Amino acid sequence: MTDEPVIRPIHPDDAGEVLTIQRAAFASEALIYGDPDMPPLTQTLEELAAELVENLGCVAVRNGRIVGAVRARIDGELLLIGRLAIAPDQQGEGLGTLLLGAVEQRGRESGATEAELFTGGLSEANQRLYEREGYQRTEITAEGEIFYRKPLDA
């Protein structure tokens, strides 16, 4: 790709495009897990728009199109990161790394000292990304979810 993406804060007006990307990105996860009813695929536009009202997430925009999104919120000093989604035709271009960095910075600016996220045990590409970006495994649940944390040093 020659056009550099612009990373900006997520906004409720982005809900339609973000939902489209989320569904496209998580379709492959649904195949891996055999679960077409996973929450990222069943979330409604209204639910997503409400979630984005107070959210520290970011979107990646390339050529006027939202091509990636991540959501985050603060819980005390912990930045809870979720639903990192990249448009399938844009995966492998470094957008996940850019979005994680941007949302971590927003968390720091909001007083977070540590970030937490999770992925499924079969989601090997997600695990590689998080570990490459400095996240450490902290827990594996009975359901196979892997939780990661990373200090947000200033």
TIRO-2110 file (N, C-alpha, C; in Angstrom, 1 decimal):
// TIRO-2110
0.8, -1.2, 0.0, N, 1, A
0.0, 0.0, 0.0, CA, 1, A
0.9, 1.2, 0.0, C, 1, A
0.5, 2.2, -0.8, N, 2, A
1.3, 3.4, -0.9, CA, 2, A
0.7, 4.5, -0.1, C, 2, A
-0.6, 4.5, 0.2, N, 3, A
-1.2, 5.6, 0.9, CA, 3, A
-1.2, 5.3, 2.4, C, 3, A
-0.5, 6.2, 3.1, N, 4, A
-0.4, 6.0, 4.6, CA, 4, A
-1.7, 6.2, 5.3, C, 4, A
-2.1, 5.3, 6.2, N, 5, A
-3.3, 5.5, 6.9, CA, 5, A
-3.2, 6.6, 7.9, C, 5, A
-4.4, 7.2, 8.2, N, 6, A
-4.5, 8.2, 9.2, CA, 6, A
-5.2, 7.5, 10.4, C, 6, A
-4.6, 7.6, 11.6, N, 7, A
-5.2, 7.1, 12.8, CA, 7, A
-5.8, 8.2, 13.6, C, 7, A
-7.1, 8.0, 13.9, N, 8, A
-7.8, 9.1, 14.7, CA, 8, A
-8.7, 8.4, 15.7, C, 8, A
-9.2, 9.2, 16.7, N, 9, A
-10.1, 8.7, 17.7, CA, 9, A
-11.4, 8.2, 17.0, C, 9, A
-11.9, 7.1, 17.6, N, 10, A
-13.2, 6.6, 17.1, CA, 10, A
-14.3, 7.5, 17.6, C, 10, A
-15.4, 7.5, 16.8, N, 11, A
-16.6, 8.4, 17.1, CA, 11, A
-17.9, 7.6, 16.8, C, 11, A
-18.9, 7.9, 17.6, N, 12, A
-20.2, 7.2, 17.3, CA, 12, A
-20.7, 7.3, 15.9, C, 12, A
-20.3, 8.3, 15.1, N, 13, A
-20.7, 8.4, 13.7, CA, 13, A
-20.0, 7.3, 12.9, C, 13, A
-18.9, 6.7, 13.4, N, 14, A
-18.2, 5.7, 12.7, CA, 14, A
-18.9, 4.3, 12.8, C, 14, A
-19.9, 4.2, 13.6, N, 15, A
-20.5, 2.9, 13.9, CA, 15, A
-20.8, 2.0, 12.7, C, 15, A
-21.4, 2.6, 11.7, N, 16, A
-21.8, 1.8, 10.5, CA, 16, A
-20.6, 1.1, 9.9, C, 16, A
-19.5, 1.9, 9.6, N, 17, A
-18.3, 1.4, 8.9, CA, 17, A
-17.6, 0.5, 9.8, C, 17, A
-17.5, 0.8, 11.1, N, 18, A
-16.8, -0.1, 12.1, CA, 18, A
-17.5, -1.4, 12.2, C, 18, A
-18.8, -1.4, 12.2, N, 19, A
-19.6, -2.7, 12.3, CA, 19, A
-19.3, -3.5, 11.1, C, 19, A
-19.3, -2.9, 9.9, N, 20, A
-19.0, -3.7, 8.7, CA, 20, A
-17.6, -4.3, 8.7, C, 20, A
-16.6, -3.6, 9.2, N, 21, A
-15.3, -4.1, 9.3, CA, 21, A
-15.2, -5.2, 10.3, C, 21, A
-15.9, -4.9, 11.5, N, 22, A
-15.9, -5.9, 12.6, CA, 22, A
-16.5, -7.2, 12.1, C, 22, A
-17.6, -7.2, 11.4, N, 23, A
-18.2, -8.4, 10.9, CA, 23, A
-17.3, -9.1, 9.9, C, 23, A
-16.7, -8.4, 9.0, N, 24, A
-15.8, -9.0, 8.0, CA, 24, A
-14.6, -9.6, 8.6, C, 24, A
-14.0, -8.9, 9.6, N, 25, A
-12.8, -9.4, 10.2, CA, 25, A
-13.0, -10.6, 11.1, C, 25, A
-14.2, -10.6, 11.8, N, 26, A
-14.4, -11.7, 12.7, CA, 26, A
-15.1, -12.9, 12.1, C, 26, A
-15.4, -12.8, 10.8, N, 27, A
-16.0, -13.9, 10.1, CA, 27, A
-15.0, -15.1, 10.1, C, 27, A
-13.7, -14.8, 9.9, N, 28, A
-12.7, -15.8, 9.9, CA, 28, A
-12.5, -16.4, 11.2, C, 28, A
-12.7, -15.6, 12.3, N, 29, A
-12.6, -16.1, 13.7, CA, 29, A
-13.8, -17.1, 13.9, C, 29, A
-15.0, -16.7, 13.4, N, 30, A
-16.1, -17.6, 13.5, CA, 30, A
-15.9, -19.0, 12.9, C, 30, A
-15.2, -19.0, 11.7, N, 31, A
-14.9, -20.2, 11.1, CA, 31, A
-13.9, -21.1, 11.9, C, 31, A
-12.9, -20.4, 12.5, N, 32, A
-11.9, -21.1, 13.3, CA, 32, A
-12.6, -21.8, 14.5, C, 32, A
-13.5, -21.0, 15.1, N, 33, A
-14.2, -21.5, 16.4, CA, 33, A
-15.5, -22.2, 16.1, C, 33, A
-16.0, -22.2, 14.9, N, 34, A
-17.3, -22.9, 14.6, CA, 34, A
-18.4, -22.2, 15.3, C, 34, A
-18.3, -20.9, 15.4, N, 35, A
-19.3, -20.1, 16.2, CA, 35, A
-19.8, -18.9, 15.4, C, 35, A
-20.9, -19.1, 14.6, N, 36, A
-21.4, -17.9, 13.9, CA, 36, A
-22.1, -16.9, 14.7, C, 36, A
-22.3, -17.2, 16.0, N, 37, A
-23.0, -16.3, 16.9, CA, 37, A
-22.1, -15.6, 17.9, C, 37, A
-20.8, -15.5, 17.6, N, 38, A
-19.9, -14.8, 18.5, CA, 38, A
-20.3, -13.3, 18.6, C, 38, A
-20.2, -12.7, 19.8, N, 39, A
-20.6, -11.3, 20.0, CA, 39, A
-20.2, -10.3, 18.9, C, 39, A
-19.0, -10.3, 18.4, N, 40, A
-18.7, -9.3, 17.3, CA, 40, A
-19.5, -9.5, 16.1, C, 40, A
-20.1, -10.6, 15.9, N, 41, A
-20.9, -10.8, 14.7, CA, 41, A
-22.4, -10.6, 14.9, C, 41, A
-22.8, -10.6, 16.2, N, 42, A
-24.2, -10.4, 16.5, CA, 42, A
-24.5, -9.0, 17.1, C, 42, A
-23.5, -8.2, 17.4, N, 43, A
-23.7, -6.9, 17.9, CA, 43, A
-24.5, -6.0, 16.9, C, 43, A
-25.4, -5.2, 17.4, N, 44, A
-26.2, -4.4, 16.5, CA, 44, A
-25.6, -3.0, 16.3, C, 44, A
-26.0, -2.3, 15.3, N, 45, A
-25.6, -1.0, 15.0, CA, 45, A
-25.9, -0.1, 16.2, C, 45, A
-27.0, -0.2, 16.8, N, 46, A
-27.4, 0.6, 17.9, CA, 46, A
-26.5, 0.3, 19.1, C, 46, A
-26.2, -0.9, 19.4, N, 47, A
-25.4, -1.3, 20.5, CA, 47, A
-24.0, -0.7, 20.3, C, 47, A
-23.5, -0.8, 19.1, N, 48, A
-22.1, -0.3, 18.8, CA, 48, A
-22.1, 1.2, 18.9, C, 48, A
-23.1, 1.9, 18.4, N, 49, A
-23.1, 3.4, 18.5, CA, 49, A
-23.1, 3.8, 19.9, C, 49, A
-23.9, 3.1, 20.8, N, 50, A
-23.9, 3.5, 22.2, CA, 50, A
-22.6, 3.2, 22.8, C, 50, A
-21.9, 2.1, 22.5, N, 51, A
-20.6, 1.8, 23.0, CA, 51, A
-19.5, 2.8, 22.7, C, 51, A
-19.7, 3.5, 21.5, N, 52, A
-18.7, 4.4, 21.1, CA, 52, A
-18.8, 5.8, 21.6, C, 52, A
-19.9, 6.1, 22.4, N, 53, A
-20.1, 7.4, 23.0, CA, 53, A
-18.9, 7.8, 23.9, C, 53, A
-18.6, 6.9, 24.8, N, 54, A
-17.4, 7.2, 25.7, CA, 54, A
-16.4, 6.0, 25.5, C, 54, A
-15.6, 6.2, 24.5, N, 55, A
-14.7, 5.1, 24.1, CA, 55, A
-13.3, 5.7, 23.7, C, 55, A
-12.2, 5.1, 24.1, N, 56, A
-10.9, 5.6, 23.8, CA, 56, A
-10.3, 5.0, 22.6, C, 56, A
-11.2, 4.2, 21.8, N, 57, A
-10.7, 3.5, 20.7, CA, 57, A
-10.3, 4.5, 19.5, C, 57, A
-9.7, 3.8, 18.5, N, 58, A
-9.2, 4.6, 17.3, CA, 58, A
-9.7, 3.8, 16.1, C, 58, A
-9.6, 4.6, 15.0, N, 59, A
-9.9, 4.0, 13.7, CA, 59, A
-8.7, 4.3, 12.8, C, 59, A
-8.4, 3.5, 11.8, N, 60, A
-7.5, 3.7, 10.7, CA, 60, A
-8.2, 4.1, 9.5, C, 60, A
-7.9, 5.2, 8.8, N, 61, A
-8.6, 5.6, 7.6, CA, 61, A
-7.6, 5.7, 6.5, C, 61, A
-7.9, 5.1, 5.4, N, 62, A
-7.1, 5.1, 4.2, CA, 62, A
-7.9, 5.4, 3.0, C, 62, A
-7.5, 6.5, 2.3, N, 63, A
-8.3, 6.9, 1.1, CA, 63, A
-9.7, 7.2, 1.4, C, 63, A
-10.0, 7.8, 2.6, N, 64, A
-11.4, 8.1, 3.0, CA, 64, A
-12.2, 7.0, 3.5, C, 64, A
-11.6, 5.8, 3.6, N, 65, A
-12.3, 4.6, 4.1, CA, 65, A
-11.8, 4.1, 5.4, C, 65, A
-12.6, 3.8, 6.4, N, 66, A
-12.2, 3.2, 7.6, CA, 66, A
-11.8, 1.8, 7.3, C, 66, A
-10.5, 1.4, 7.6, N, 67, A
-10.0, 0.1, 7.2, CA, 67, A
-9.6, -0.7, 8.5, C, 67, A
-9.7, -0.1, 9.7, N, 68, A
-9.4, -0.8, 10.9, CA, 68, A
-10.0, 0.0, 12.1, C, 68, A
-10.2, -0.7, 13.1, N, 69, A
-10.7, -0.1, 14.4, CA, 69, A
-10.3, -0.9, 15.6, C, 69, A
-10.3, -0.2, 16.7, N, 70, A
-10.0, -0.9, 18.0, CA, 70, A
-10.8, -0.1, 19.0, C, 70, A
-11.3, -0.8, 20.0, N, 71, A
-12.0, -0.1, 21.1, CA, 71, A
-11.3, -0.2, 22.4, C, 71, A
-11.5, 0.7, 23.3, N, 72, A
-10.8, 0.7, 24.6, CA, 72, A
-11.6, 1.5, 25.6, C, 72, A
-11.5, 1.2, 26.8, N, 73, A
-12.0, 2.0, 27.9, CA, 73, A
-11.1, 1.8, 29.1, C, 73, A
-11.3, 2.8, 30.0, N, 74, A
-10.5, 2.8, 31.3, CA, 74, A
-11.3, 2.2, 32.4, C, 74, A
-10.6, 1.3, 33.2, N, 75, A
-11.1, 0.8, 34.4, CA, 75, A
-10.1, 1.0, 35.5, C, 75, A
-10.2, 2.1, 36.2, N, 76, A
-9.2, 2.5, 37.2, CA, 76, A
-7.9, 2.9, 36.4, C, 76, A
-6.8, 2.2, 36.6, N, 77, A
-5.6, 2.5, 35.9, CA, 77, A
-5.3, 1.5, 34.8, C, 77, A
-6.4, 0.7, 34.5, N, 78, A
-6.2, -0.4, 33.5, CA, 78, A
-7.0, 0.0, 32.2, C, 78, A
-6.3, 0.0, 31.1, N, 79, A
-6.8, 0.2, 29.8, CA, 79, A
-7.3, -1.1, 29.2, C, 79, A
-8.6, -1.3, 29.0, N, 80, A
-9.2, -2.5, 28.5, CA, 80, A
-9.4, -2.4, 27.0, C, 80, A
-8.6, -3.1, 26.2, N, 81, A
-8.6, -3.0, 24.8, CA, 81, A
-9.4, -4.2, 24.2, C, 81, A
-10.2, -3.9, 23.2, N, 82, A
-11.0, -5.0, 22.6, CA, 82, A
-11.4, -4.7, 21.2, C, 82, A
-11.9, -5.8, 20.6, N, 83, A
-12.4, -5.7, 19.2, CA, 83, A
-11.5, -5.1, 18.2, C, 83, A
-10.2, -5.4, 18.2, N, 84, A
-9.3, -5.0, 17.2, CA, 84, A
-9.7, -5.7, 15.9, C, 84, A
-10.1, -4.9, 14.9, N, 85, A
-10.6, -5.4, 13.6, CA, 85, A
-10.0, -4.7, 12.4, C, 85, A
-9.5, -5.4, 11.5, N, 86, A
-8.9, -4.9, 10.3, CA, 86, A
-9.6, -5.5, 9.1, C, 86, A
-9.9, -4.6, 8.1, N, 87, A
-10.6, -5.0, 6.9, CA, 87, A
-9.8, -6.2, 6.3, C, 87, A
-10.4, -7.2, 5.9, N, 88, A
-9.6, -8.4, 5.3, CA, 88, A
-8.7, -8.0, 4.2, C, 88, A
-9.0, -7.1, 3.4, N, 89, A
-8.1, -6.7, 2.3, CA, 89, A
-7.0, -5.8, 2.7, C, 89, A
-7.0, -5.4, 4.0, N, 90, A
-5.9, -4.6, 4.6, CA, 90, A
-5.0, -5.3, 5.6, C, 90, A
-5.4, -6.5, 5.9, N, 91, A
-4.6, -7.3, 6.9, CA, 91, A
-3.2, -7.5, 6.4, C, 91, A
-2.3, -7.5, 7.4, N, 92, A
-0.9, -7.8, 7.0, CA, 92, A
-0.1, -6.5, 6.6, C, 92, A
-0.8, -5.3, 6.7, N, 93, A
-0.2, -4.1, 6.3, CA, 93, A
0.3, -3.2, 7.5, C, 93, A
0.2, -3.8, 8.8, N, 94, A
0.7, -3.1, 9.9, CA, 94, A
-0.3, -2.2, 10.6, C, 94, A
-1.6, -2.3, 10.2, N, 95, A
-2.6, -1.5, 10.8, CA, 95, A
-2.9, -1.9, 12.3, C, 95, A
-2.8, -3.2, 12.6, N, 96, A
-3.1, -3.6, 13.9, CA, 96, A
-2.0, -3.0, 14.9, C, 96, A
-0.8, -3.0, 14.5, N, 97, A
0.3, -2.4, 15.3, CA, 97, A
0.1, -0.9, 15.5, C, 97, A
-0.3, -0.2, 14.4, N, 98, A
-0.6, 1.2, 14.5, CA, 98, A
-1.7, 1.5, 15.4, C, 98, A
-2.8, 0.7, 15.3, N, 99, A
-4.0, 1.0, 16.1, CA, 99, A
-3.7, 0.7, 17.6, C, 99, A
-3.0, -0.4, 17.9, N, 100, A
-2.6, -0.7, 19.3, CA, 100, A
-1.8, 0.4, 19.9, C, 100, A
-0.8, 0.9, 19.1, N, 101, A
0.1, 2.0, 19.6, CA, 101, A
-0.7, 3.2, 19.9, C, 101, A
-1.7, 3.6, 19.0, N, 102, A
-2.5, 4.8, 19.2, CA, 102, A
-3.4, 4.7, 20.4, C, 102, A
-4.0, 3.5, 20.6, N, 103, A
-5.0, 3.3, 21.7, CA, 103, A
-4.2, 3.3, 23.0, C, 103, A
-3.0, 2.7, 23.0, N, 104, A
-2.2, 2.7, 24.2, CA, 104, A
-1.8, 4.1, 24.6, C, 104, A
-1.5, 5.0, 23.6, N, 105, A
-1.2, 6.4, 23.9, CA, 105, A
-2.4, 7.1, 24.5, C, 105, A
-3.6, 6.8, 23.9, N, 106, A
-4.8, 7.5, 24.5, CA, 106, A
-5.0, 7.0, 25.9, C, 106, A
-4.7, 5.7, 26.2, N, 107, A
-4.8, 5.2, 27.5, CA, 107, A
-3.9, 5.9, 28.5, C, 107, A
-2.6, 6.1, 28.1, N, 108, A
-1.6, 6.8, 28.9, CA, 108, A
-2.1, 8.2, 29.2, C, 108, A
-2.6, 8.9, 28.2, N, 109, A
-3.1, 10.2, 28.4, CA, 109, A
-4.3, 10.3, 29.3, C, 109, A
-5.0, 9.2, 29.5, N, 110, A
-6.2, 9.1, 30.4, CA, 110, A
-5.8, 8.5, 31.7, C, 110, A
-4.5, 8.3, 32.0, N, 111, A
-4.1, 7.8, 33.3, CA, 111, A
-3.9, 6.3, 33.4, C, 111, A
-4.0, 5.6, 32.4, N, 112, A
-3.8, 4.1, 32.5, CA, 112, A
-2.3, 3.8, 32.6, C, 112, A
-2.0, 2.9, 33.4, N, 113, A
-0.6, 2.4, 33.6, CA, 113, A
-0.3, 1.1, 33.1, C, 113, A
-1.4, 0.4, 32.7, N, 114, A
-1.3, -1.0, 32.1, CA, 114, A
-2.5, -1.2, 31.2, C, 114, A
-2.2, -2.0, 30.1, N, 115, A
-3.3, -2.4, 29.2, CA, 115, A
-3.5, -3.9, 29.3, C, 115, A
-4.8, -4.2, 29.0, N, 116, A
-5.2, -5.6, 29.0, CA, 116, A
-6.0, -5.9, 27.8, C, 116, A
-5.8, -7.1, 27.2, N, 117, A
-6.7, -7.5, 26.1, CA, 117, A
-6.7, -9.0, 26.1, C, 117, A
-7.6, -9.6, 25.3, N, 118, A
-7.6, -11.1, 25.3, CA, 118, A
-8.0, -11.5, 23.8, C, 118, A
-7.7, -12.8, 23.6, N, 119, A
-8.0, -13.4, 22.3, CA, 119, A
-8.3, -14.9, 22.6, C, 119, A
-8.8, -15.6, 21.6, N, 120, A
-9.0, -17.0, 21.7, CA, 120, A
-7.8, -17.8, 21.6, C, 120, A
-7.8, -19.0, 22.2, N, 121, A
-6.6, -19.9, 22.1, CA, 121, A
-6.3, -20.4, 20.7, C, 121, A
-7.2, -20.3, 19.8, N, 122, A
-7.0, -20.8, 18.4, CA, 122, A
-6.6, -19.6, 17.5, C, 122, A
-6.6, -18.4, 18.0, N, 123, A
-6.3, -17.2, 17.2, CA, 123, A
-4.8, -16.9, 17.2, C, 123, A
-4.1, -17.7, 16.4, N, 124, A
-2.6, -17.6, 16.5, CA, 124, A
-2.1, -16.3, 15.9, C, 124, A
-2.7, -15.8, 14.9, N, 125, A
-2.2, -14.5, 14.3, CA, 125, A
-2.4, -13.4, 15.4, C, 125, A
-3.5, -13.4, 16.1, N, 126, A
-3.7, -12.4, 17.1, CA, 126, A
-2.6, -12.5, 18.2, C, 126, A
-2.4, -13.8, 18.6, N, 127, A
-1.4, -14.0, 19.7, CA, 127, A
0.0, -13.5, 19.3, C, 127, A
0.4, -13.8, 18.0, N, 128, A
1.7, -13.3, 17.5, CA, 128, A
1.8, -11.8, 17.6, C, 128, A
0.7, -11.1, 17.1, N, 129, A
0.7, -9.7, 17.1, CA, 129, A
0.9, -9.1, 18.6, C, 129, A
0.1, -9.6, 19.5, N, 130, A
0.1, -9.1, 20.8, CA, 130, A
1.5, -9.4, 21.5, C, 130, A
2.0, -10.5, 21.3, N, 131, A
3.3, -10.9, 21.9, CA, 131, A
4.4, -10.0, 21.2, C, 131, A
4.3, -9.8, 19.9, N, 132, A
5.3, -9.0, 19.2, CA, 132, A
5.3, -7.5, 19.7, C, 132, A
4.1, -7.1, 20.2, N, 133, A
3.9, -5.7, 20.7, CA, 133, A
4.2, -5.6, 22.2, C, 133, A
4.7, -6.7, 22.8, N, 134, A
5.1, -6.6, 24.2, CA, 134, A
4.1, -7.0, 25.2, C, 134, A
3.0, -7.6, 24.8, N, 135, A
2.0, -8.1, 25.7, CA, 135, A
2.5, -9.5, 26.3, C, 135, A
2.2, -9.7, 27.6, N, 136, A
2.6, -10.9, 28.2, CA, 136, A
1.3, -11.7, 28.6, C, 136, A
1.4, -13.0, 28.4, N, 137, A
0.2, -13.8, 28.8, CA, 137, A
0.1, -13.8, 30.3, C, 137, A
-1.1, -13.5, 30.8, N, 138, A
-1.4, -13.5, 32.2, CA, 138, A
-2.3, -14.6, 32.7, C, 138, A
-3.2, -15.1, 31.8, N, 139, A
-4.2, -16.0, 32.2, CA, 139, A
-4.7, -16.8, 31.0, C, 139, A
-5.0, -18.0, 31.1, N, 140, A
-5.7, -18.8, 30.1, CA, 140, A
-6.9, -19.4, 30.8, C, 140, A
-8.1, -19.0, 30.4, N, 141, A
-9.4, -19.4, 31.0, CA, 141, A
-9.7, -20.8, 30.6, C, 141, A
-10.7, -21.4, 31.4, N, 142, A
-11.2, -22.7, 31.1, CA, 142, A
-11.8, -22.8, 29.7, C, 142, A
-12.3, -21.7, 29.2, N, 143, A
-12.9, -21.6, 27.9, CA, 143, A
-11.8, -21.4, 26.8, C, 143, A
-10.6, -21.3, 27.2, N, 144, A
-9.5, -21.2, 26.2, CA, 144, A
-9.1, -19.7, 25.8, C, 144, A
-9.7, -18.7, 26.5, N, 145, A
-9.4, -17.4, 26.2, CA, 145, A
-8.0, -17.1, 26.8, C, 145, A
-7.2, -16.3, 26.1, N, 146, A
-5.9, -16.0, 26.6, CA, 146, A
-5.9, -14.5, 26.9, C, 146, A
-5.6, -14.1, 28.1, N, 147, A
-5.5, -12.7, 28.5, CA, 147, A
-4.1, -12.3, 28.5, C, 147, A
-3.9, -11.0, 28.1, N, 148, A
-2.5, -10.4, 28.0, CA, 148, A
-2.5, -9.1, 28.7, C, 148, A
-1.4, -8.7, 29.3, N, 149, A
-1.2, -7.4, 29.8, CA, 149, A
0.1, -6.8, 29.4, C, 149, A
0.2, -5.5, 29.4, N, 150, A
1.4, -4.8, 29.0, CA, 150, A
1.5, -3.5, 29.8, C, 150, A
2.6, -3.2, 30.5, N, 151, A
2.8, -1.9, 31.2, CA, 151, A
2.8, -0.8, 30.2, C, 151, A
2.1, 0.3, 30.5, N, 152, A
2.1, 1.5, 29.7, CA, 152, A
3.1, 2.5, 30.2, C, 152, A
4.3, 2.3, 30.1, N, 153, A
5.3, 3.2, 30.6, CA, 153, A
5.3, 4.5, 29.8, C, 153, A
5.4, 5.6, 30.5, N, 154, A
5.4, 6.9, 29.8, CA, 154, A
6.5, 7.1, 28.8, C, 154, A
END
